[in-house]
Amino acid sequence: MEKEVNAIVEWLQNQVELAGVDGLLVGVSGGLDSAVVANLIKRACPDNSLGVLMPIYTSDADLDDARNVIEQCKVDSMTVDLTKTHNVMYEQIQNGLKEKDEFNEVNDRLAGANLRARLRMSTLYTLATNYNYMVVGTDNAAEWYTGYFTKYGDGGVDILPVVEYTKTEVREMAKYLEVPEQIVTKKPSADLWEDQTDESEMGVSYDTIDTYLKGNEISDEDKEIIENLHKRSAHKREGLPQFNRS
């Protein structure tokens, strides 16, 4: 794991040099993946790295976990509370739809959740411009393959240092980096709504996805779920469709 971490850190430093920027920043949620990436960017750019907390109705427990990550890896940090911003913006959108009598209540929670992710992305890029930093993503191999990220939200980043690592491998990396145990063992959540967890939303566990990605056997039911998620989310991993005049 030491070899893997050192390789990622060197890669991050090369990306900074190639892009001609001064450093790196990441959104810190209190979850496993962002904790690992916060540690990695601190190692890559000790004096030019930033962890950003962006609560939107975030639980006190998750905020405490995020703060513990900041303290553990000693990365510079700031907090931008986006709760009021989200409320104002989404209420205006809802009101416009209701005036047209076209508000879709079935999709309401997902639309609001995706707005959270996209507000966070906009915040990170605004800060990145201020500091001349790059925005570092936290997607792991399981999330990338299944498309478990918001397009132009948490999927809107400049670089992805752990995208080829399974959730299991990221967890092992976290242990090596001495991420607090509470974060290593907690249930993964994208903090999209209260009591939301990744695995309940996907309908399959990360361990099962990791097993599938490693080429090992899983149940036909789980395989179908994973392959359907991959197929439906293909547009998130591909470039924008462009009309060819010729």
CYANA upper distance limits for C-alpha pairs under 8 A (distance plus 0.5 A):
  1 MET  CA      5 VAL  CA      6.62
  1 MET  CA    172 GLU  CA      8.34
  1 MET  CA    173 MET  CA      6.94
  1 MET  CA    176 TYR  CA      7.48
  2 GLU  CA      6 ASN  CA      6.60
  2 GLU  CA    176 TYR  CA      8.10
  3 LYS  CA      7 ALA  CA      6.63
  4 GLU  CA      8 ILE  CA      6.80
  5 VAL  CA      9 VAL  CA      6.65
  5 VAL  CA     40 LEU  CA      7.98
  5 VAL  CA    173 MET  CA      8.04
  6 ASN  CA     10 GLU  CA      6.65
  7 ALA  CA     11 TRP  CA      6.66
  8 ILE  CA     12 LEU  CA      6.62
  8 ILE  CA     40 LEU  CA      8.02
  8 ILE  CA    161 PRO  CA      7.01
  9 VAL  CA     13 GLN  CA      6.79
  9 VAL  CA     40 LEU  CA      6.61
  9 VAL  CA     41 ILE  CA      7.70
  9 VAL  CA     43 ARG  CA      7.04
  9 VAL  CA     44 ALA  CA      5.48
 10 GLU  CA     14 ASN  CA      6.74
 10 GLU  CA     44 ALA  CA      7.39
 11 TRP  CA     15 GLN  CA      6.70
 12 LEU  CA     16 VAL  CA      6.82
 12 LEU  CA     41 ILE  CA      7.84
 12 LEU  CA     44 ALA  CA      6.70
 12 LEU  CA    161 PRO  CA      7.89
 13 GLN  CA     17 GLU  CA      6.87
 13 GLN  CA     44 ALA  CA      6.16
 13 GLN  CA     45 CYS  CA      7.70
 14 ASN  CA     18 LEU  CA      6.54
 15 GLN  CA     19 ALA  CA      6.51
 16 VAL  CA     20 GLY  CA      6.55
 16 VAL  CA     21 VAL  CA      5.99
 16 VAL  CA     22 ASP  CA      7.28
 16 VAL  CA     23 GLY  CA      6.84
 16 VAL  CA     24 LEU  CA      8.13
 16 VAL  CA    134 MET  CA      8.04
 17 GLU  CA     21 VAL  CA      7.20
 21 VAL  CA    132 ASN  CA      5.99
 21 VAL  CA    133 TYR  CA      6.03
 21 VAL  CA    134 MET  CA      7.41
 22 ASP  CA     48 ASN  CA      7.15
 22 ASP  CA    131 TYR  CA      7.88
 22 ASP  CA    132 ASN  CA      6.15
 22 ASP  CA    133 TYR  CA      6.01
 23 GLY  CA     45 CYS  CA      6.64
 23 GLY  CA     48 ASN  CA      5.25
 23 GLY  CA     49 SER  CA      6.13
 23 GLY  CA    131 TYR  CA      8.28
 23 GLY  CA    132 ASN  CA      7.46
 23 GLY  CA    133 TYR  CA      5.05
 23 GLY  CA    134 MET  CA      6.96
 24 LEU  CA     41 ILE  CA      6.81
 24 LEU  CA     45 CYS  CA      7.61
 24 LEU  CA     48 ASN  CA      7.10
 24 LEU  CA     49 SER  CA      5.40
 24 LEU  CA     50 LEU  CA      7.03
 24 LEU  CA    128 ALA  CA      8.36
 24 LEU  CA    133 TYR  CA      5.36
 24 LEU  CA    134 MET  CA      5.40
 24 LEU  CA    135 VAL  CA      6.65
 24 LEU  CA    136 VAL  CA      7.10
 25 LEU  CA     38 ALA  CA      8.42
 25 LEU  CA     41 ILE  CA      7.81
 25 LEU  CA     49 SER  CA      5.95
 25 LEU  CA     50 LEU  CA      5.02
 25 LEU  CA     51 GLY  CA      6.28
 25 LEU  CA     52 VAL  CA      7.86
 25 LEU  CA    124 LEU  CA      8.15
 25 LEU  CA    128 ALA  CA      7.57
 25 LEU  CA    133 TYR  CA      6.99
 25 LEU  CA    134 MET  CA      6.79
 25 LEU  CA    135 VAL  CA      5.81
 25 LEU  CA    136 VAL  CA      6.48
 26 VAL  CA     34 SER  CA      7.73
 26 VAL  CA     37 VAL  CA      7.80
 26 VAL  CA     38 ALA  CA      6.99
 26 VAL  CA     50 LEU  CA      7.00
 26 VAL  CA     51 GLY  CA      5.70
 26 VAL  CA     52 VAL  CA      6.65
 26 VAL  CA    124 LEU  CA      7.92
 26 VAL  CA    135 VAL  CA      6.48
 26 VAL  CA    136 VAL  CA      5.76
 26 VAL  CA    137 GLY  CA      7.31
 27 GLY  CA     34 SER  CA      7.27
 27 GLY  CA     51 GLY  CA      6.26
 27 GLY  CA     52 VAL  CA      5.15
 27 GLY  CA     53 LEU  CA      6.50
 27 GLY  CA     54 MET  CA      7.67
 27 GLY  CA    120 ARG  CA      8.34
 27 GLY  CA    124 LEU  CA      7.62
 28 VAL  CA     34 SER  CA      5.77
 28 VAL  CA     35 ALA  CA      7.09
 28 VAL  CA     38 ALA  CA      7.67
 28 VAL  CA     51 GLY  CA      6.26
 28 VAL  CA     52 VAL  CA      6.04
 28 VAL  CA     53 LEU  CA      5.80
 28 VAL  CA     54 MET  CA      8.19
 28 VAL  CA     66 ALA  CA      6.40
 28 VAL  CA     69 VAL  CA      8.50
 29 SER  CA     34 SER  CA      6.90
 29 SER  CA     35 ALA  CA      8.34
 29 SER  CA     53 LEU  CA      6.90
 29 SER  CA     54 MET  CA      8.02
 29 SER  CA     62 ASP  CA      7.44
 29 SER  CA     63 LEU  CA      7.79
 29 SER  CA     65 ASP  CA      8.39
 29 SER  CA     66 ALA  CA      6.04
 29 SER  CA    191 ASP  CA      8.28
 30 GLY  CA     34 SER  CA      7.62
 30 GLY  CA     35 ALA  CA      7.23
 30 GLY  CA     62 ASP  CA      5.68
 30 GLY  CA     63 LEU  CA      6.85
 30 GLY  CA     64 ASP  CA      7.91
 30 GLY  CA     65 ASP  CA      5.08
 30 GLY  CA     66 ALA  CA      4.24
 30 GLY  CA     67 ARG  CA      7.97
 30 GLY  CA     69 VAL  CA      7.54
 30 GLY  CA    183 ILE  CA      7.42
 31 GLY  CA     35 ALA  CA      6.70
 31 GLY  CA     62 ASP  CA      8.19
 31 GLY  CA     65 ASP  CA      8.03
 31 GLY  CA     66 ALA  CA      7.86
 31 GLY  CA    183 ILE  CA      6.54
 31 GLY  CA    186 LYS  CA      8.23
 31 GLY  CA    188 PRO  CA      6.99
 31 GLY  CA    189 SER  CA      7.58
 32 LEU  CA     36 VAL  CA      6.85
 32 LEU  CA    170 VAL  CA      8.25
 32 LEU  CA    171 ARG  CA      7.54
 32 LEU  CA    174 ALA  CA      7.80
 32 LEU  CA    183 ILE  CA      6.25
 32 LEU  CA    184 VAL  CA      6.32
 32 LEU  CA    186 LYS  CA      8.50
 32 LEU  CA    188 PRO  CA      7.75
 33 ASP  CA     37 VAL  CA      6.80
 33 ASP  CA    138 THR  CA      6.04
 33 ASP  CA    139 ASP  CA      7.69
 33 ASP  CA    140 ASN  CA      7.90
 33 ASP  CA    170 VAL  CA      7.36
 34 SER  CA     38 ALA  CA      6.43
 34 SER  CA    138 THR  CA      6.08
 35 ALA  CA     39 ASN  CA      6.89
 35 ALA  CA     66 ALA  CA      8.21
 35 ALA  CA     69 VAL  CA      6.41
 35 ALA  CA    174 ALA  CA      8.03
 35 ALA  CA    179 VAL  CA      7.35
 35 ALA  CA    183 ILE  CA      8.49
 36 VAL  CA     40 LEU  CA      6.78
 36 VAL  CA    170 VAL  CA      7.83
 36 VAL  CA    173 MET  CA      7.66
 36 VAL  CA    174 ALA  CA      6.06
 36 VAL  CA    177 LEU  CA      7.86
 36 VAL  CA    179 VAL  CA      7.76
 37 VAL  CA     41 ILE  CA      6.63
 37 VAL  CA    136 VAL  CA      8.29
 37 VAL  CA    137 GLY  CA      8.40
 37 VAL  CA    138 THR  CA      6.90
 37 VAL  CA    161 PRO  CA      8.17
 37 VAL  CA    162 VAL  CA      8.32
 38 ALA  CA     42 LYS  CA      6.71
 38 ALA  CA     50 LEU  CA      8.42
 38 ALA  CA     51 GLY  CA      6.86
 38 ALA  CA     69 VAL  CA      8.28
 38 ALA  CA     70 ILE  CA      8.26
 38 ALA  CA     73 CYS  CA      7.79
 38 ALA  CA     75 VAL  CA      7.63
 39 ASN  CA     43 ARG  CA      6.83
 39 ASN  CA     73 CYS  CA      6.01
 39 ASN  CA     75 VAL  CA      8.05
 39 ASN  CA    177 LEU  CA      7.58
 40 LEU  CA     44 ALA  CA      6.68
 41 ILE  CA     45 CYS  CA      6.31
 41 ILE  CA     46 PRO  CA      8.02
 41 ILE  CA     49 SER  CA      6.62
 42 LYS  CA     46 PRO  CA      5.30
 42 LYS  CA     47 ASP  CA      8.19
 42 LYS  CA     48 ASN  CA      8.31
 42 LYS  CA     49 SER  CA      6.21
 42 LYS  CA     50 LEU  CA      8.40
 42 LYS  CA     73 CYS  CA      7.56
 42 LYS  CA     74 LYS  CA      8.13
 42 LYS  CA     75 VAL  CA      6.15
 45 CYS  CA     49 SER  CA      6.15
 46 PRO  CA     75 VAL  CA      8.09
 49 SER  CA     75 VAL  CA      6.93
 49 SER  CA     76 ASP  CA      6.87
 50 LEU  CA     75 VAL  CA      6.57
 50 LEU  CA     76 ASP  CA      5.43
 50 LEU  CA     77 SER  CA      5.78
 50 LEU  CA     78 MET  CA      8.15
 51 GLY  CA     70 ILE  CA      7.53
 51 GLY  CA     75 VAL  CA      6.89
 51 GLY  CA     76 ASP  CA      6.69
 51 GLY  CA     77 SER  CA      5.15
 51 GLY  CA     78 MET  CA      7.23
 52 VAL  CA     77 SER  CA      6.14
 52 VAL  CA     78 MET  CA      5.75
 52 VAL  CA     79 THR  CA      6.28
 52 VAL  CA     80 VAL  CA      7.87
 52 VAL  CA    124 LEU  CA      8.11
 53 LEU  CA     63 LEU  CA      8.40
 53 LEU  CA     66 ALA  CA      7.64
 53 LEU  CA     77 SER  CA      8.10
 53 LEU  CA     78 MET  CA      6.83
 53 LEU  CA     79 THR  CA      5.08
 53 LEU  CA     80 VAL  CA      6.73
 53 LEU  CA     81 ASP  CA      8.22
 54 MET  CA     79 THR  CA      6.43
 54 MET  CA     80 VAL  CA      5.51
 54 MET  CA     81 ASP  CA      5.83
 54 MET  CA     82 LEU  CA      6.70
 54 MET  CA    120 ARG  CA      7.01
 55 PRO  CA     63 LEU  CA      8.06
 55 PRO  CA     79 THR  CA      8.38
 55 PRO  CA     80 VAL  CA      7.58
 55 PRO  CA     81 ASP  CA      5.60
 55 PRO  CA     82 LEU  CA      6.53
 55 PRO  CA     83 THR  CA      7.16
 56 ILE  CA     81 ASP  CA      7.03
 56 ILE  CA     82 LEU  CA      5.90
 56 ILE  CA     83 THR  CA      4.81
 56 ILE  CA     86 HIS  CA      7.94
 56 ILE  CA    116 ARG  CA      7.61
 57 TYR  CA     83 THR  CA      6.61
 57 TYR  CA    193 TRP  CA      8.48
 58 THR  CA     62 ASP  CA      7.12
 58 THR  CA     63 LEU  CA      7.26
 58 THR  CA    191 ASP  CA      7.36
 59 SER  CA     63 LEU  CA      6.83
 60 ASP  CA     64 ASP  CA      6.54
 61 ALA  CA     65 ASP  CA      6.73
 62 ASP  CA     66 ALA  CA      6.67
 63 LEU  CA     67 ARG  CA      6.66
 64 ASP  CA     68 ASN  CA      6.58
 65 ASP  CA     69 VAL  CA      6.83
 65 ASP  CA    182 GLN  CA      8.25
 65 ASP  CA    183 ILE  CA      7.21
 66 ALA  CA     70 ILE  CA      6.97
 67 ARG  CA     71 GLU  CA      6.71
 68 ASN  CA     72 GLN  CA      6.42
 68 ASN  CA    180 PRO  CA      7.85
 69 VAL  CA     73 CYS  CA      6.68
 69 VAL  CA    179 VAL  CA      7.32
 69 VAL  CA    180 PRO  CA      7.61
 70 ILE  CA     74 LYS  CA      6.01
 70 ILE  CA     75 VAL  CA      6.15
 70 ILE  CA     76 ASP  CA      7.88
 70 ILE  CA     77 SER  CA      7.41
 71 GLU  CA     75 VAL  CA      7.85
 72 GLN  CA    178 GLU  CA      8.44
 72 GLN  CA    179 VAL  CA      7.44
 72 GLN  CA    180 PRO  CA      7.96
 73 CYS  CA    179 VAL  CA      8.48
 82 LEU  CA     86 HIS  CA      6.52
 82 LEU  CA    119 LEU  CA      8.13
 82 LEU  CA    120 ARG  CA      8.37
 83 THR  CA     87 ASN  CA      6.73
 84 LYS  CA     88 VAL  CA      6.65
 85 THR  CA     89 MET  CA      6.66
 86 HIS  CA     90 TYR  CA      6.37
 86 HIS  CA    115 LEU  CA      7.90
 86 HIS  CA    116 ARG  CA      7.18
 86 HIS  CA    119 LEU  CA      7.97
 87 ASN  CA     91 GLU  CA      6.36
 88 VAL  CA     92 GLN  CA      6.79
 89 MET  CA     93 ILE  CA      6.91
 90 TYR  CA     94 GLN  CA      6.55
 90 TYR  CA    112 GLY  CA      7.39
 90 TYR  CA    115 LEU  CA      8.29
 91 GLU  CA     95 ASN  CA      6.49
 92 GLN  CA     96 GLY  CA      6.74
 93 ILE  CA     97 LEU  CA      6.88
 94 GLN  CA     98 LYS  CA      6.58
 94 GLN  CA    103 PHE  CA      7.26
 95 ASN  CA     99 GLU  CA      6.58
 96 GLY  CA    100 LYS  CA      7.06
 97 LEU  CA    101 ASP  CA      6.59
 97 LEU  CA    102 GLU  CA      5.65
 97 LEU  CA    103 PHE  CA      5.32
 98 LYS  CA    102 GLU  CA      6.36
 98 LYS  CA    103 PHE  CA      5.67
104 ASN  CA    108 ASP  CA      6.84
105 GLU  CA    109 ARG  CA      8.41
107 ASN  CA    111 ALA  CA      6.57
108 ASP  CA    112 GLY  CA      6.65
109 ARG  CA    113 ALA  CA      6.58
109 ARG  CA    193 TRP  CA      8.49
110 LEU  CA    114 ASN  CA      6.59
111 ALA  CA    115 LEU  CA      6.73
112 GLY  CA    116 ARG  CA      6.96
113 ALA  CA    117 ALA  CA      7.16
113 ALA  CA    192 LEU  CA      5.39
113 ALA  CA    193 TRP  CA      7.21
114 ASN  CA    118 ARG  CA      6.75
114 ASN  CA    150 THR  CA      6.74
114 ASN  CA    153 GLY  CA      7.52
114 ASN  CA    192 LEU  CA      8.08
115 LEU  CA    119 LEU  CA      6.51
115 LEU  CA    153 GLY  CA      8.36
116 ARG  CA    120 ARG  CA      6.80
116 ARG  CA    153 GLY  CA      8.50
116 ARG  CA    192 LEU  CA      7.60
117 ALA  CA    121 MET  CA      6.80
117 ALA  CA    150 THR  CA      7.12
117 ALA  CA    153 GLY  CA      5.05
117 ALA  CA    154 ASP  CA      6.28
117 ALA  CA    192 LEU  CA      8.29
118 ARG  CA    122 SER  CA      6.70
118 ARG  CA    150 THR  CA      8.18
118 ARG  CA    152 TYR  CA      6.65
118 ARG  CA    153 GLY  CA      4.51
118 ARG  CA    154 ASP  CA      7.56
119 LEU  CA    123 THR  CA      6.68
119 LEU  CA    153 GLY  CA      7.89
120 ARG  CA    124 LEU  CA      6.73
120 ARG  CA    153 GLY  CA      7.52
120 ARG  CA    154 ASP  CA      8.10
121 MET  CA    125 TYR  CA      6.81
121 MET  CA    152 TYR  CA      7.74
121 MET  CA    153 GLY  CA      5.76
121 MET  CA    154 ASP  CA      6.69
121 MET  CA    156 GLY  CA      6.88
121 MET  CA    157 VAL  CA      8.22
122 SER  CA    126 THR  CA      6.63
123 THR  CA    127 LEU  CA      6.77
124 LEU  CA    128 ALA  CA      6.47
124 LEU  CA    135 VAL  CA      7.17
125 TYR  CA    129 THR  CA      6.60
125 TYR  CA    135 VAL  CA      7.21
126 THR  CA    130 ASN  CA      6.95
127 LEU  CA    131 TYR  CA      6.79
127 LEU  CA    133 TYR  CA      8.48
128 ALA  CA    132 ASN  CA      5.96
128 ALA  CA    133 TYR  CA      5.12
128 ALA  CA    134 MET  CA      6.41
128 ALA  CA    135 VAL  CA      7.01
129 THR  CA    133 TYR  CA      7.12
134 MET  CA    158 ASP  CA      6.66
134 MET  CA    159 ILE  CA      8.27
135 VAL  CA    157 VAL  CA      5.83
135 VAL  CA    158 ASP  CA      5.80
135 VAL  CA    159 ILE  CA      7.42
136 VAL  CA    157 VAL  CA      6.36
136 VAL  CA    158 ASP  CA      6.43
136 VAL  CA    159 ILE  CA      5.73
136 VAL  CA    160 LEU  CA      6.70
136 VAL  CA    161 PRO  CA      8.06
137 GLY  CA    154 ASP  CA      7.59
137 GLY  CA    155 GLY  CA      7.63
137 GLY  CA    156 GLY  CA      8.24
137 GLY  CA    157 VAL  CA      5.89
137 GLY  CA    158 ASP  CA      7.56
137 GLY  CA    159 ILE  CA      6.44
137 GLY  CA    160 LEU  CA      5.44
137 GLY  CA    161 PRO  CA      7.68
138 THR  CA    154 ASP  CA      8.49
138 THR  CA    160 LEU  CA      6.97
138 THR  CA    161 PRO  CA      7.86
138 THR  CA    162 VAL  CA      7.16
138 THR  CA    163 VAL  CA      7.98
139 ASP  CA    143 GLU  CA      6.34
139 ASP  CA    144 TRP  CA      6.63
139 ASP  CA    149 PHE  CA      8.18
139 ASP  CA    155 GLY  CA      8.18
139 ASP  CA    160 LEU  CA      7.29
139 ASP  CA    162 VAL  CA      7.08
139 ASP  CA    163 VAL  CA      5.95
140 ASN  CA    144 TRP  CA      6.63
140 ASN  CA    162 VAL  CA      5.88
140 ASN  CA    163 VAL  CA      4.67
140 ASN  CA    164 GLU  CA      6.84
140 ASN  CA    165 TYR  CA      6.12
140 ASN  CA    166 THR  CA      6.42
140 ASN  CA    167 LYS  CA      6.78
140 ASN  CA    170 VAL  CA      8.01
141 ALA  CA    145 TYR  CA      6.52
141 ALA  CA    162 VAL  CA      7.93
141 ALA  CA    163 VAL  CA      5.28
141 ALA  CA    164 GLU  CA      5.44
141 ALA  CA    165 TYR  CA      5.74
141 ALA  CA    166 THR  CA      5.46
141 ALA  CA    167 LYS  CA      7.59
142 ALA  CA    146 THR  CA      6.69
142 ALA  CA    166 THR  CA      6.34
142 ALA  CA    167 LYS  CA      7.02
142 ALA  CA    206 TYR  CA      7.34
142 ALA  CA    209 ILE  CA      6.56
142 ALA  CA    210 ASP  CA      6.91
142 ALA  CA    213 LEU  CA      8.14
143 GLU  CA    147 GLY  CA      6.17
143 GLU  CA    148 TYR  CA      5.18
143 GLU  CA    149 PHE  CA      7.21
144 TRP  CA    148 TYR  CA      6.94
144 TRP  CA    149 PHE  CA      7.96
144 TRP  CA    163 VAL  CA      7.28
144 TRP  CA    237 ARG  CA      8.26
145 TYR  CA    230 HIS  CA      6.25
146 THR  CA    226 ILE  CA      6.91
146 THR  CA    227 GLU  CA      8.20
146 THR  CA    229 LEU  CA      5.46
146 THR  CA    230 HIS  CA      5.01
146 THR  CA    233 SER  CA      7.19
147 GLY  CA    229 LEU  CA      7.20
147 GLY  CA    230 HIS  CA      6.78
147 GLY  CA    233 SER  CA      5.43
147 GLY  CA    234 ALA  CA      7.86
147 GLY  CA    236 LYS  CA      7.18
147 GLY  CA    237 ARG  CA      8.20
148 TYR  CA    202 MET  CA      8.37
149 PHE  CA    153 GLY  CA      7.87
149 PHE  CA    154 ASP  CA      6.51
149 PHE  CA    155 GLY  CA      6.17
150 THR  CA    154 ASP  CA      6.08
150 THR  CA    155 GLY  CA      6.06
151 LYS  CA    155 GLY  CA      5.77
151 LYS  CA    156 GLY  CA      7.12
151 LYS  CA    236 LYS  CA      6.53
152 TYR  CA    156 GLY  CA      4.86
162 VAL  CA    170 VAL  CA      7.97
165 TYR  CA    169 GLU  CA      6.18
165 TYR  CA    170 VAL  CA      6.66
166 THR  CA    170 VAL  CA      6.72
166 THR  CA    210 ASP  CA      6.22
166 THR  CA    213 LEU  CA      8.50
167 LYS  CA    171 ARG  CA      6.65
167 LYS  CA    206 TYR  CA      6.98
167 LYS  CA    207 ASP  CA      8.01
167 LYS  CA    210 ASP  CA      7.32
168 THR  CA    172 GLU  CA      6.86
168 THR  CA    206 TYR  CA      8.43
168 THR  CA    207 ASP  CA      7.56
168 THR  CA    210 ASP  CA      7.62
169 GLU  CA    173 MET  CA      6.63
170 VAL  CA    174 ALA  CA      6.62
171 ARG  CA    175 LYS  CA      6.94
171 ARG  CA    184 VAL  CA      6.70
172 GLU  CA    176 TYR  CA      6.91
173 MET  CA    177 LEU  CA      6.67
174 ALA  CA    178 GLU  CA      6.61
174 ALA  CA    179 VAL  CA      5.75
174 ALA  CA    184 VAL  CA      7.20
175 LYS  CA    179 VAL  CA      6.43
175 LYS  CA    181 GLU  CA      8.29
175 LYS  CA    184 VAL  CA      7.75
179 VAL  CA    183 ILE  CA      7.50
179 VAL  CA    184 VAL  CA      7.33
180 PRO  CA    184 VAL  CA      7.08
181 GLU  CA    185 THR  CA      6.72
182 GLN  CA    186 LYS  CA      6.52
187 LYS  CA    197 THR  CA      7.26
188 PRO  CA    197 THR  CA      6.38
188 PRO  CA    198 ASP  CA      6.21
188 PRO  CA    199 GLU  CA      7.94
189 SER  CA    196 GLN  CA      6.57
189 SER  CA    197 THR  CA      4.84
189 SER  CA    198 ASP  CA      5.54
190 ALA  CA    196 GLN  CA      7.85
190 ALA  CA    197 THR  CA      7.43
190 ALA  CA    198 ASP  CA      7.03
191 ASP  CA    196 GLN  CA      7.01
191 ASP  CA    197 THR  CA      8.34
192 LEU  CA    196 GLN  CA      7.00
196 GLN  CA    200 SER  CA      8.21
196 GLN  CA    201 GLU  CA      8.10
197 THR  CA    201 GLU  CA      6.93
198 ASP  CA    202 MET  CA      6.67
199 GLU  CA    203 GLY  CA      6.30
199 GLU  CA    204 VAL  CA      6.12
199 GLU  CA    205 SER  CA      5.68
199 GLU  CA    206 TYR  CA      7.36
200 SER  CA    204 VAL  CA      7.59
200 SER  CA    205 SER  CA      8.48
203 GLY  CA    225 ILE  CA      7.90
204 VAL  CA    208 THR  CA      7.25
204 VAL  CA    209 ILE  CA      7.80
204 VAL  CA    222 ASP  CA      7.01
204 VAL  CA    225 ILE  CA      7.82
204 VAL  CA    226 ILE  CA      8.13
205 SER  CA    209 ILE  CA      6.94
206 TYR  CA    210 ASP  CA      6.48
207 ASP  CA    211 THR  CA      6.64
208 THR  CA    212 TYR  CA      6.74
208 THR  CA    218 ILE  CA      7.47
208 THR  CA    222 ASP  CA      8.05
209 ILE  CA    213 LEU  CA      6.64
209 ILE  CA    226 ILE  CA      7.54
210 ASP  CA    214 LYS  CA      6.67
211 THR  CA    215 GLY  CA      7.13
211 THR  CA    216 ASN  CA      6.00
211 THR  CA    217 GLU  CA      7.69
211 THR  CA    218 ILE  CA      7.66
212 TYR  CA    216 ASN  CA      5.99
212 TYR  CA    217 GLU  CA      7.09
212 TYR  CA    218 ILE  CA      7.00
212 TYR  CA    223 LYS  CA      7.97
218 ILE  CA    222 ASP  CA      7.14
218 ILE  CA    223 LYS  CA      6.96
219 SER  CA    223 LYS  CA      6.64
220 ASP  CA    224 GLU  CA      6.61
221 GLU  CA    225 ILE  CA      6.94
222 ASP  CA    226 ILE  CA      6.73
223 LYS  CA    227 GLU  CA      6.59
224 GLU  CA    228 ASN  CA      6.47
225 ILE  CA    229 LEU  CA      6.69
226 ILE  CA    230 HIS  CA      6.70
227 GLU  CA    231 LYS  CA      6.60
228 ASN  CA    232 ARG  CA      6.54
229 LEU  CA    233 SER  CA      6.59
230 HIS  CA    234 ALA  CA      6.69
233 SER  CA    237 ARG  CA      7.83
234 ALA  CA    238 GLU  CA      6.97
235 HIS  CA    239 GLY  CA      7.97
235 HIS  CA    240 LEU  CA      8.34
